[in-house]
Amino acid sequence: MRASISLLALVLQDRGRWEEAKKLELQMMETSKTKLGAGHPDTLASMNNLALTYWNGSAATSSFDMVALDFLTILSINSCILLSSLAVVPH
C-alpha cells in the first residue's frame, strides 16, 4: 500500500500537481510516524520524500522552513543509520 501511495505521489509530481502530492506524502508520513515511530526507516523515507516534494515544488517560505528543519533531522538520522550499516562486523 505504501509503495502505491508513493508511486501515485510521484505521478502527481511529474504532472506538476504538487499540492496533491504534498497532501498524500504528508498523510503517509503522519501514518508512518503513528504506526512505526519517528525513527523508523520508512518514516524517515516518508519525511525525506515530503521534504523533496516541497523543494521541487517551490514551496512557500514558511512551509519550506518547516520542512527544512525536518530535512536536516532526517539527514542527521540517515547519516547515523548509514554509518551503523557500514560498520564492519567481526567474523
N, C-alpha and C positions, 0 to 999 in steps of 0.2 A: 504494500500500500504506500509506504514511504517513497519508494522508488517511482511509483506512478505519479505522486504529487510533485516530486522533484522534476520529473520529466515534463509535466504539464506547466510548471513554473518556467522551465527553460523555453518551452514553446511560446509561452506568453511573452517572455523577454525578447525572444527572437522576432516576434511580431510587433515589438515596441509597446506592449501593453504592460508597462512597468507597475502601475498601481495594483493591477490584479495579481501580478507575480509577487509583489511585496506582501499582499494580504495572505496569499497561500503560504508563502515562506514563513511569515510571522506566525500563522496558525500552526504550522508544522513545528517551528521552534518551541512555541509555548507548550504544545502537546508533548514534545520530546522532553522538555525540562520537567514537566509534571510526572511523566511516566518513567523516565530513565534517570533523571537527575541532571544538574547543571554541568557536571564534569564528564558525562558520558560522551564517547567519541561521536555518536550520532547526533547528540545535542550540539556539540561543538561544530560539527559539519553543517548543521542547520543554521547556526548563528553565522558561520562563515558565508554560507550561501546568501543569507539575508543581507549581510554587510556588502557583499559583492553586487547584489542587485541594487542596493541604494547607490553604490559607487557608479555602476554602469548606467543607471537610470538618471543620473544627475539630480539626486535628491535635494530637497530644500536644506539649507544650512542647519536648522535645528535638528532635523531628522539625521542629517549626516553626522553631526556632533554626537548624538546619542549612539549611533551605530559605530562610529569611530572608536568610542571608548570600549564597546563590546568587542570590536575587531581586535584591538590591542590586547584585551584579555584573552581572546581566543588564540591569537598569535603566541602569546606567552605560554598558554597551556599546551598548545600544539607543539611548541618547541620542546617542552618538558617531556611530552609523550614520545616525540620523535627521538630525543636523546635517550630515553629509557629503552626504547625499542632497538636502538642501535648498540646498546650495551652488550659487551661480549660475555656470554655465559660460559664459565669454565666447564670442560667436559669431564 
